[in-house]
Amino acid sequence: MSAITRDEVAHLARLSRLALHEDELDQLAAQLDEIISAVAKVQEVAQGDIPPTSHALPLTNVYRPDEDLPGLSPDQALAGAPAVEDQRFRVPQILGEDQ
């Protein structure tokens, strides 16, 4: 695979509407070339007989049956609230009266 050139980086920068300085073009060309080389190495290793995986180790989910448990009563839920009004949590107003 050929190395990515400085002109190609400049072209990509223009397409992306990025303003890059001259020294950034050289630096990014080298970095992008390394990235492309690394991806090419991975593609060489990834043969058709190797199934794709999302994790290195197999994962299993642990499920439990759903249980219907009683919830809190309104009094229990509001017991720790700093302010209560009409069986509701009282919070500071964030919108104006007209909204």
N, C-alpha and C positions, 0 to 999 in steps of 0.2 A: 504494500500500500504506500502510495506516495505521501510525502509530508505535506501538511497544510501550509499554504504560503501566506505571506504577509498580505498580499493583495486579496486573497480569499477572506482573510479576517477583516480587512477593510470593507470588503463587499458585504459581509455578514453584518458588520457594524452599521453600515448605511441602511441595510434592510431593516435592522432592528431599531434604527433611529438612535444609535448610541454615538456619542461624541467621544472618540478615543484619541489620545495623544500618540505621537509617533512611537515613543518608547513602549506604550501599552500594546500597540499592534505586534511588535516583536515578541513581547512577553506572552501575550495571548496565543500567538501562533505556536510557540513552543509548548505551552500548556495544552492547547487543543490537540496538538499532534500526539502528545503523551496519552491523552484521554482516548483518542481514536485508536491508538496502538493497543491500549489496554482492552478496549471493546473488541478489537479484532482477535486478540488472544483468547478471550472468553468465547467468541464465536467458533474458533478452531476447536476448542475443547468440547463445546456443546454439540455432541453428535446426536443423530436421530434416535439411537437406541437408549438414550438417557432421558427419562421422563422429567419434565419441568417440575420444580418444587418451590414452595414458598418459604420453607424452613429447612434447616439442615437436619433436624431431628423430627420424627413423626410426633404430631400433637394429637391428643385426644381431649375432648371436652368432657367435663364432669357435670352431669345433669342430676338434678334432684327433682322430685315431684313437687308441684305447686301445692302449697297448703294455704287454706283459707284461715287466716289468723285475725283476731279482732284488732281493730285500729284504736286510736286514741279517741276518747270522748272530747267534745269541744272544750270542756273545762280542763282536761289534762293537757290538751294541745296548747291552750292559752296560758297555762300556769306559769311558764317561764318567760312570757312576753313582757317587754318593758312597758308597753301601753296597750290597752284593750278598749274597744268601743263597740257596743252592740254585738257582742260575741264574735268579734273580728279583731285581727291584729291592726293596731293603729300605727300608721307609718307617716312620715313627713310628706306633705304635698310637694310634688315636683312639677306639676302643670298648673297654669293659671286657672282661675275660676271659670273663664269663658271657654276653656278647651275641654 
